[in-house]
């Protein structure tokens, strides 16, 4: 039993050894001589035919050994060897077909039908686009794969050769015939593996050489691909562009027709029905702009462009998946049923605004400051407006008004914007405030109407007349001066009253209300009232006393 197995293995190894010798000579000739590619291909095919015949002979011999085997363990070992030989035979046959065809024929292999899978069916729609991408990089990927195989086989061959050399050295050194036969069998197994690796290496090297010989520069290849792509699909892309322009034109014509035929479509404050119609029109237009190109690709049966369109739509949907609640809020605002509504008051950037118009772009106005703000509807999401009352202030002044600030600056407002307010003072000097700082200065608007209150003190010696005759005399005198200097038309009210009894004088107050038309003369009028009061005191011999405290201090200084 044992002798029979050894004999069979010896016969098999003898066949392998002959094949190794043949393949080694063939491989050496190929590397040493620069031969014609066709001749090299034929020689490679001849070596594969020889290897195929040897493998078939080995398989037949193993079949006989399996039939003659008596133990289960022996049959198992023989069947494993048989499976390995059959696998090598299939690989060898496949390499012969690829080399003879001169191209990659893996795409011609039939695939087994798979059970229905919904997810796979959905993603199969994208397969044409992926196949197009794979075709663009097929040569690069095939070349990379061949280089990896060559590197792998080249790294294993020296190891096998070292194993063969070590086994041969041991075989020569031993004098035991049984050991020598065993080592000889091991050597032949290693030589068979070496032959198979060399055949794989040779096949991969030949395919790589053919790819390199037919390789085109990457830039030229890309240009050729793009040129071919647009030559094949240029007409389809033109049709898509025409369809898109047609949809946009139809949408515009339909919108114009609705504006003319539907009452209230152009009204300042449109109804919910009109807004819903416009929103439906916009959504339908967007849907047609998406469906139109996809329909063109489907009708012309260009599945690559159809798959690319689906891929783009999936990308957009994935990007917008978290923004849908945000867009839902925009729809509410567009329909004027959201948190911001037309005609109401809203606070943005520290300023109150009236929501003038809500659309894809919304108009906000400040009616007093006469400034306008245009915002996309997206910016109103999260904001809140409220109804406004007729007497609510919008801004403390308007352009060309005269204002007095609590920092003492008085000037004419020459410019108002959302960011800045500019004043021009008497004499021409300009002062600019940030709008927030301007409002913080509590501007006092003089251009509506304004009041001037000036105080003058008289001596306590006039105490008896200070609450009667002096008030009437001073009133008449100031009234006369106002008429003489031409302020009568702008004078709204004039009063002279007793104010208080001070430490060293009896204080009288002159109260004058003027029209805002002469707001620029505010300080001049203050000075004029003081001047008229002093002239009245002089004319009527009314003493204007110094403060007693000041006089006492002067006396003390004089005495010292």
C-alpha positions as CSV (number, residue, x, y, z in Angstrom):
1,X,0.0,0.0,0.0
2,X,2.7,2.4,1.0
3,X,4.9,1.5,-2.1
4,X,1.9,2.1,-4.4
5,X,1.4,5.6,-3.0
6,X,5.1,6.4,-3.2
7,X,5.1,5.2,-6.8
8,X,2.1,7.3,-7.7
9,X,3.5,10.4,-6.1
10,X,6.8,9.8,-7.9
11,X,5.1,9.6,-11.2
12,X,3.2,12.9,-10.5
13,X,6.3,14.7,-9.4
14,X,8.2,13.5,-12.5
15,X,5.5,15.1,-14.6
16,X,5.7,18.3,-12.6
17,X,9.4,18.3,-12.9
18,X,9.2,18.1,-16.6
19,X,6.8,21.0,-16.7
20,X,9.0,23.1,-14.4
21,X,12.0,22.5,-16.7
22,X,9.9,23.6,-19.7
23,X,8.5,26.7,-18.1
24,X,11.8,27.7,-16.7
25,X,13.4,27.6,-20.1
26,X,10.5,29.5,-21.6
27,X,10.7,32.2,-18.9
28,X,14.5,32.5,-19.3
29,X,14.2,33.0,-23.0
30,X,11.5,35.6,-22.6
31,X,13.6,37.7,-20.1
32,X,16.8,37.5,-22.1
33,X,15.6,38.2,-25.6
34,X,13.6,41.1,-26.9
35,X,11.0,39.3,-29.0
36,X,7.9,40.3,-30.9
37,X,4.7,40.6,-28.7
38,X,2.8,38.2,-30.9
39,X,5.6,35.6,-30.7
40,X,5.7,36.1,-26.9
41,X,2.0,35.5,-26.7
42,X,2.2,32.3,-28.7
43,X,5.0,31.0,-26.6
44,X,3.1,31.8,-23.4
45,X,0.0,30.0,-24.7
46,X,2.1,27.0,-25.7
47,X,3.5,26.8,-22.1
48,X,0.0,27.1,-20.7
49,X,-1.2,24.3,-23.0
50,X,1.6,22.1,-21.8
51,X,0.8,23.0,-18.2
52,X,-2.9,22.3,-18.8
53,X,-2.2,18.8,-20.2
54,X,0.0,18.0,-17.2
55,X,-2.7,19.1,-14.8
56,X,-5.3,17.0,-16.6
57,X,-3.0,14.0,-16.4
58,X,-2.4,14.6,-12.7
59,X,-6.1,14.8,-12.1
60,X,-6.8,11.5,-13.9
61,X,-4.0,9.8,-12.0
62,X,-5.5,11.1,-8.7
63,X,-9.0,9.8,-9.7
64,X,-7.5,6.3,-10.0
65,X,-5.7,6.7,-6.7
66,X,-9.0,7.8,-5.1
67,X,-10.7,4.7,-6.4
68,X,-7.9,2.4,-5.3
69,X,-7.6,4.0,-1.8
70,X,-8.7,1.8,1.0
71,X,-8.8,4.1,4.1
72,X,-11.0,7.2,4.5
73,X,-8.1,9.3,5.6
74,X,-6.2,8.5,2.4
75,X,-9.2,9.3,0.2
76,X,-9.6,12.6,2.0
77,X,-6.0,13.6,1.4
78,X,-6.2,12.6,-2.3
79,X,-9.5,14.5,-2.8
80,X,-7.9,17.6,-1.3
81,X,-5.0,17.3,-3.8
82,X,-7.5,16.7,-6.5
83,X,-9.4,19.9,-5.6
84,X,-6.2,21.9,-5.6
85,X,-5.3,20.6,-9.1
86,X,-8.7,21.4,-10.4
87,X,-8.5,25.0,-9.1
88,X,-5.1,25.3,-10.8
89,X,-6.6,23.9,-14.0
90,X,-9.4,26.5,-13.9
91,X,-7.0,29.3,-13.4
92,X,-4.8,28.1,-16.2
93,X,-7.7,27.9,-18.6
94,X,-8.9,31.4,-17.6
95,X,-5.4,32.8,-18.2
96,X,-5.3,31.2,-21.6
97,X,-8.6,32.7,-22.6
98,X,-7.6,36.2,-21.4
99,X,-4.2,36.1,-23.2
100,X,-5.7,34.7,-26.4
101,X,-8.5,37.3,-26.4
102,X,-6.1,40.2,-25.6
103,X,-8.7,41.9,-23.4
104,X,-10.3,41.5,-20.0
105,X,-13.2,39.0,-20.5
106,X,-14.3,38.9,-16.8
107,X,-17.3,41.0,-17.7
108,X,-18.6,38.1,-20.0
109,X,-18.9,35.7,-17.1
110,X,-22.4,34.9,-16.2
111,X,-23.7,35.6,-12.7
112,X,-26.1,33.5,-10.8
113,X,-29.5,35.0,-10.2
114,X,-30.0,36.4,-6.7
115,X,-33.1,36.6,-4.6
116,X,-35.1,39.8,-4.8
117,X,-33.7,42.5,-2.5
118,X,-35.5,45.9,-2.4
119,X,-32.5,47.8,-1.3
120,X,-30.4,46.3,-4.1
121,X,-33.1,47.1,-6.6
122,X,-33.1,50.7,-5.5
123,X,-29.4,51.1,-5.7
124,X,-29.4,49.3,-9.1
125,X,-30.8,52.5,-10.5
126,X,-27.4,54.1,-9.7
127,X,-25.5,51.3,-11.3
128,X,-25.1,52.9,-14.8
129,X,-23.4,56.0,-13.2
130,X,-21.1,53.8,-11.1
131,X,-20.3,51.7,-14.2
132,X,-19.4,54.8,-16.1
133,X,-17.0,55.9,-13.3
134,X,-15.5,52.4,-13.2
135,X,-14.9,52.5,-17.0
136,X,-13.1,55.8,-16.6
137,X,-10.6,54.2,-14.2
138,X,-10.7,50.6,-15.5
139,X,-7.2,50.7,-17.0
140,X,-5.7,52.4,-14.0
141,X,-7.2,49.9,-11.6
142,X,-6.3,46.9,-13.8
143,X,-2.7,48.1,-14.1
144,X,-2.5,48.6,-10.3
145,X,-3.9,45.1,-9.7
146,X,-1.4,43.5,-12.1
147,X,1.4,45.3,-10.4
148,X,0.3,44.0,-7.0
149,X,0.1,40.4,-8.3
150,X,3.5,40.7,-9.9
151,X,5.0,42.0,-6.7
152,X,3.3,39.3,-4.7
153,X,4.5,36.4,-6.9
154,X,8.0,37.9,-7.3
155,X,8.4,38.0,-3.5
156,X,7.3,34.4,-3.2
157,X,9.5,32.9,-5.9
158,X,12.9,33.5,-4.1
159,X,11.4,31.8,-0.9
160,X,10.4,28.8,-2.9
161,X,13.8,28.7,-4.7
162,X,15.6,28.8,-1.3
163,X,13.4,25.9,-0.1
164,X,14.3,23.9,-3.2
165,X,18.0,24.6,-2.8
166,X,17.9,23.7,0.9
167,X,16.0,20.5,0.1
168,X,18.5,19.5,-2.6
169,X,21.4,20.2,-0.3
170,X,19.9,17.8,2.3
171,X,19.2,15.2,-0.3
172,X,22.8,15.2,-1.5
173,X,24.1,15.0,2.1
174,X,22.1,12.0,3.2
175,X,22.9,8.4,2.4
176,X,19.5,7.0,3.6
177,X,17.6,6.0,0.5
178,X,14.2,6.4,2.1
179,X,15.0,9.9,3.4
180,X,16.5,10.7,0.0
181,X,13.2,9.7,-1.7
182,X,11.2,11.7,0.7
183,X,13.3,14.8,0.2
184,X,13.1,14.2,-3.5
185,X,9.3,14.2,-3.3
186,X,9.4,17.4,-1.2
187,X,11.6,19.0,-3.7
188,X,9.3,18.1,-6.6
189,X,6.4,19.6,-4.7
190,X,8.3,22.8,-4.2
191,X,9.2,22.8,-7.9
192,X,5.6,22.3,-8.9
193,X,4.6,25.4,-6.8
194,X,7.4,27.3,-8.4
195,X,6.2,26.4,-11.8
196,X,2.7,27.6,-11.0
197,X,3.9,30.9,-9.6
198,X,6.1,31.4,-12.6
199,X,3.1,30.9,-14.9
200,X,1.0,33.3,-12.9
201,X,3.9,35.9,-12.9
202,X,4.4,35.4,-16.6
203,X,0.7,35.9,-17.4
204,X,0.4,39.0,-15.3
205,X,3.6,40.5,-16.7
206,X,2.4,39.9,-20.3
207,X,-1.0,41.6,-19.6
208,X,0.8,44.5,-17.9
209,X,3.1,44.9,-20.9
210,X,0.1,45.1,-23.2
211,X,-1.5,47.7,-21.1
212,X,1.6,49.8,-20.9
213,X,2.1,49.5,-24.7
214,X,-1.4,50.8,-25.3
215,X,-1.4,53.4,-22.5
216,X,-2.3,57.0,-23.3
217,X,-1.4,60.0,-21.2
218,X,-3.8,60.7,-18.4
219,X,-4.6,64.2,-19.7
220,X,-5.2,63.0,-23.2
221,X,-7.3,60.1,-21.9
222,X,-9.4,62.5,-19.9
223,X,-9.8,64.9,-22.9
224,X,-10.8,62.0,-25.1
225,X,-13.3,60.7,-22.5
226,X,-14.9,64.1,-22.1
227,X,-15.0,64.6,-25.9
228,X,-16.7,61.2,-26.3
229,X,-19.0,61.9,-23.5
230,X,-20.3,65.1,-25.0
231,X,-20.4,63.7,-28.5
232,X,-22.6,60.9,-27.4
233,X,-24.8,63.0,-25.0
234,X,-24.4,66.6,-26.3
235,X,-27.8,66.5,-28.0
236,X,-29.5,65.2,-24.8
237,X,-27.9,68.0,-22.7
238,X,-29.1,70.6,-25.2
239,X,-32.6,69.1,-25.0
240,X,-32.4,69.3,-21.2
241,X,-31.4,73.0,-21.3
242,X,-34.3,73.8,-23.7
243,X,-36.7,71.9,-21.4
244,X,-35.5,73.9,-18.4
245,X,-35.8,77.2,-20.2
246,X,-39.3,76.2,-21.4
247,X,-40.4,75.4,-17.9
248,X,-39.1,78.8,-16.6
249,X,-40.7,80.7,-19.5
250,X,-44.0,78.9,-18.9
251,X,-43.8,79.6,-15.2
252,X,-43.2,83.3,-15.8
253,X,-46.1,83.5,-18.3
254,X,-48.4,81.7,-15.8
255,X,-47.4,84.0,-13.0
256,X,-48.1,87.1,-15.2
257,X,-51.5,85.7,-16.1
258,X,-52.4,85.1,-12.5
259,X,-51.3,88.7,-11.6
260,X,-53.7,90.0,-14.2
261,X,-56.6,87.7,-13.8
262,X,-56.7,87.1,-10.0
263,X,-58.0,90.1,-8.1
264,X,-55.9,91.1,-5.1
265,X,-52.8,89.4,-6.4
266,X,-50.8,92.6,-6.4
267,X,-52.4,94.1,-3.3
268,X,-50.2,95.5,-0.6
269,X,-51.6,92.9,1.9
270,X,-52.6,89.8,0.1
271,X,-55.1,87.2,1.3
272,X,-54.2,83.7,2.4
273,X,-55.8,82.2,-0.7
274,X,-53.6,84.3,-3.0
275,X,-50.5,83.4,-1.1
276,X,-51.4,79.7,-1.2
277,X,-51.8,79.9,-5.0
278,X,-48.4,81.6,-5.4
279,X,-46.7,79.1,-3.1
280,X,-48.3,76.2,-5.1
281,X,-47.1,77.7,-8.3
282,X,-43.6,78.0,-7.0
283,X,-43.6,74.4,-5.7
284,X,-45.0,73.1,-9.0
285,X,-42.3,75.0,-10.9
286,X,-39.5,73.5,-8.8
287,X,-41.0,70.0,-9.2
288,X,-41.2,70.4,-13.0
289,X,-37.6,71.7,-13.1
290,X,-36.5,68.5,-11.4
291,X,-38.8,66.1,-13.3
292,X,-38.2,67.7,-16.8
293,X,-34.5,66.7,-17.2
294,X,-35.1,63.3,-15.6
295,X,-38.0,62.7,-18.1
296,X,-35.6,63.6,-21.0
297,X,-33.0,61.1,-19.8
298,X,-35.6,58.5,-19.4
299,X,-37.2,59.0,-22.9
300,X,-33.8,58.9,-24.7
301,X,-32.8,55.9,-22.5
302,X,-29.6,57.4,-21.4
303,X,-29.3,55.6,-18.1
304,X,-25.9,57.1,-17.2
305,X,-27.3,60.6,-17.1
306,X,-30.5,59.3,-15.5
307,X,-28.4,57.7,-12.7
308,X,-26.3,60.8,-12.3
309,X,-29.5,62.8,-11.9
310,X,-30.8,60.5,-9.2
311,X,-27.4,60.6,-7.5
312,X,-27.5,64.4,-7.4
313,X,-31.1,64.4,-6.1
314,X,-30.2,62.0,-3.4
315,X,-27.3,64.2,-2.4
316,X,-29.5,67.3,-2.2
317,X,-32.1,65.4,-0.2
318,X,-29.5,64.2,2.2
319,X,-28.1,67.7,2.6
320,X,-31.6,69.2,3.2
321,X,-32.9,66.5,5.5
322,X,-32.3,68.5,8.7
323,X,-33.4,71.8,7.2
324,X,-37.0,70.7,6.5
325,X,-38.4,72.1,9.8
326,X,-36.7,75.4,9.0
327,X,-38.3,75.5,5.5
328,X,-41.7,74.6,7.1
329,X,-41.4,77.7,9.2
330,X,-40.6,79.7,6.1
331,X,-43.8,78.4,4.4
332,X,-45.9,79.6,7.4
333,X,-44.3,83.0,7.2
334,X,-44.8,83.1,3.4
335,X,-48.5,82.3,3.9
336,X,-48.7,85.2,6.5
337,X,-49.8,82.8,9.3
338,X,-46.5,82.5,11.0
339,X,-44.8,84.4,13.8
340,X,-44.1,87.4,11.5
341,X,-46.9,89.0,9.6
342,X,-47.4,91.9,7.2
343,X,-48.3,95.3,8.7
344,X,-47.0,94.4,12.2
345,X,-44.0,95.8,14.1
346,X,-40.8,93.9,14.6
347,X,-37.5,94.8,16.3
348,X,-34.3,94.1,14.4
349,X,-30.8,95.4,15.2
350,X,-32.2,97.6,17.9
351,X,-34.6,99.5,15.6
352,X,-38.4,99.0,15.2
353,X,-39.6,98.1,11.7
354,X,-43.0,97.7,10.0
355,X,-43.3,94.5,8.0
356,X,-44.3,96.1,4.7
357,X,-44.2,93.0,2.4
358,X,-43.6,89.3,2.9
359,X,-42.4,87.3,-0.1
360,X,-39.2,85.3,-0.9
361,X,-37.5,88.6,0.0
362,X,-39.3,90.7,2.6
363,X,-39.4,94.5,2.8
364,X,-39.2,96.2,6.2
365,X,-39.6,100.0,6.6
366,X,-39.2,102.5,9.4
367,X,-41.8,105.1,8.3
368,X,-40.3,108.0,10.4
369,X,-36.6,107.5,9.7
370,X,-37.5,106.7,6.0
371,X,-35.2,103.8,5.8
372,X,-35.9,100.4,4.2
373,X,-34.5,96.9,4.9
374,X,-34.7,94.0,2.5
375,X,-34.3,90.5,4.0
376,X,-34.6,87.0,2.7
377,X,-37.6,85.2,4.3
378,X,-35.1,82.8,5.9
379,X,-33.9,85.6,8.2
380,X,-37.4,86.1,9.6
381,X,-37.5,82.5,10.9
382,X,-37.3,82.7,14.7
383,X,-38.4,86.3,14.8
384,X,-41.7,87.6,16.3
385,X,-43.8,90.6,15.2
386,X,-46.7,92.3,17.0
387,X,-49.6,94.6,16.1
388,X,-48.7,98.3,16.3
389,X,-50.7,101.2,17.7
390,X,-51.1,104.5,15.8
391,X,-49.4,106.6,18.4
392,X,-46.3,104.3,18.8
393,X,-43.0,106.1,18.1
394,X,-40.8,104.7,15.3
395,X,-37.8,107.0,15.5
396,X,-37.1,110.2,17.5
397,X,-36.5,112.3,14.4
398,X,-36.5,112.4,10.7
399,X,-34.1,113.8,8.1
400,X,-33.7,117.7,8.3
401,X,-35.0,117.8,11.9
402,X,-33.0,119.8,14.6
403,X,-32.2,117.7,17.7
404,X,-30.6,118.4,21.0
405,X,-28.7,115.5,22.6
406,X,-28.1,115.0,26.3
407,X,-24.3,115.4,25.6
408,X,-25.0,119.1,24.7
409,X,-24.6,118.6,20.9
410,X,-27.3,120.4,18.8
411,X,-27.5,119.9,15.1
412,X,-29.6,119.2,12.0
413,X,-30.1,115.6,11.1
414,X,-28.7,115.2,7.6
415,X,-28.6,111.4,7.3
416,X,-30.2,108.4,8.9
417,X,-29.3,104.8,8.2
418,X,-29.5,101.5,9.9
419,X,-25.9,101.9,11.0
420,X,-25.3,105.7,11.5
421,X,-26.9,109.1,12.1
422,X,-25.1,112.3,11.0
423,X,-25.7,115.8,12.3
424,X,-24.6,119.1,11.1
425,X,-24.0,121.8,13.7
426,X,-24.4,125.6,13.3
427,X,-21.3,126.7,11.4
428,X,-21.1,123.5,9.3
429,X,-19.3,121.0,11.6
430,X,-20.6,117.5,11.1
431,X,-20.9,114.9,13.9
432,X,-21.6,111.2,13.3
433,X,-23.1,108.7,15.7
434,X,-23.7,105.1,15.5
435,X,-27.4,104.7,15.5
436,X,-27.4,102.8,18.9
437,X,-25.3,105.6,20.4
438,X,-27.5,108.3,19.0
439,X,-30.6,106.7,20.5
440,X,-28.7,106.3,23.9
441,X,-28.2,110.1,23.9
442,X,-32.0,110.6,24.2
443,X,-32.4,113.1,21.3
444,X,-34.7,116.0,21.9
445,X,-36.5,116.9,18.7
446,X,-36.7,120.7,18.3
447,X,-38.3,120.7,14.9
448,X,-41.8,119.8,16.2
449,X,-42.1,122.7,18.7
450,X,-39.8,123.7,21.5
451,X,-39.8,125.7,24.8
452,X,-37.3,128.0,26.2
453,X,-37.1,128.8,30.0
454,X,-34.8,131.5,31.1
455,X,-34.4,132.8,34.7
456,X,-33.5,136.3,35.9
457,X,-33.1,137.5,39.5
458,X,-34.1,140.9,41.0
459,X,-33.3,142.5,44.3
460,X,-35.3,141.8,47.5
461,X,-35.9,145.5,47.6
462,X,-38.5,145.0,44.9
463,X,-40.2,142.2,46.8
464,X,-43.6,144.1,47.0
465,X,-43.8,144.5,43.2
466,X,-42.1,141.1,42.2
467,X,-45.3,139.1,42.0
468,X,-47.4,141.7,40.2
469,X,-46.4,144.9,38.4
470,X,-42.9,143.7,37.5
471,X,-44.2,140.4,35.9
472,X,-46.6,142.4,33.7
473,X,-44.1,145.0,32.7
474,X,-41.5,142.4,31.9
475,X,-44.1,140.4,29.8
476,X,-45.0,143.5,27.8
477,X,-41.4,144.4,27.2
478,X,-40.4,141.0,25.9
479,X,-43.6,140.8,23.8
480,X,-42.7,144.1,22.2
481,X,-39.1,142.9,21.4
482,X,-40.4,139.7,19.9
483,X,-42.6,141.7,17.5
484,X,-39.7,144.1,16.7
485,X,-37.3,141.3,15.8
486,X,-39.8,139.4,13.7
487,X,-40.6,136.3,15.8
488,X,-44.3,137.0,16.3
489,X,-45.5,134.3,13.8
490,X,-43.3,131.7,15.3
491,X,-44.2,132.6,18.9
492,X,-46.8,130.1,20.2
493,X,-46.9,131.1,23.9
494,X,-45.2,133.5,26.2
495,X,-45.5,133.7,30.0
496,X,-43.5,135.5,32.7
497,X,-43.9,134.0,36.2
498,X,-42.4,134.2,39.7
499,X,-40.2,131.2,40.1
500,X,-38.7,131.3,43.6
501,X,-37.1,133.3,46.4
502,X,-33.4,132.6,46.2
503,X,-30.7,133.2,48.7
504,X,-29.8,136.6,47.3
505,X,-32.5,137.4,44.7
506,X,-36.1,136.9,43.7
507,X,-36.1,134.7,40.6
508,X,-38.4,135.3,37.7
509,X,-38.8,132.8,34.8
510,X,-39.6,133.6,31.2
511,X,-41.3,130.7,29.4
512,X,-41.5,131.0,25.6
513,X,-42.9,128.3,23.2
514,X,-41.8,128.6,19.5
515,X,-42.7,126.8,16.3
516,X,-40.2,124.2,15.2
517,X,-39.6,126.1,12.0
518,X,-37.0,128.2,13.8
519,X,-35.4,125.4,15.7
520,X,-32.1,126.3,14.2
521,X,-32.3,129.6,16.2
522,X,-32.7,127.8,19.5
523,X,-29.5,129.2,21.2
524,X,-30.0,132.6,19.6
525,X,-33.5,132.9,21.1
526,X,-32.1,131.9,24.5
527,X,-29.6,134.6,24.3
528,X,-32.2,137.1,23.1
529,X,-34.5,136.4,26.0
530,X,-31.6,137.0,28.5
531,X,-30.7,140.2,26.7
532,X,-34.3,141.5,26.7
533,X,-34.7,140.7,30.4
534,X,-31.5,142.6,31.3
535,X,-32.7,145.6,29.1
536,X,-36.1,145.6,30.9
537,X,-34.3,145.7,34.3
538,X,-32.1,148.5,33.2
539,X,-35.0,150.5,31.7
540,X,-37.1,150.1,34.9
541,X,-34.2,150.5,37.4
542,X,-34.6,146.9,38.7
543,X,-31.5,145.9,40.6
544,X,-30.0,142.6,39.6
545,X,-28.1,141.6,42.8
546,X,-24.9,139.6,43.2
547,X,-25.1,136.4,45.2
548,X,-24.6,137.4,48.9
549,X,-22.3,134.5,49.5
550,X,-20.0,135.8,46.8
551,X,-20.1,139.3,48.3
552,X,-19.2,138.1,51.8
553,X,-16.2,136.2,50.4
554,X,-15.1,139.3,48.5
555,X,-15.4,141.4,51.7
556,X,-13.4,138.9,53.7
557,X,-10.7,138.9,51.1
558,X,-10.6,142.7,51.1
559,X,-10.3,142.9,54.9
560,X,-7.5,140.4,55.0
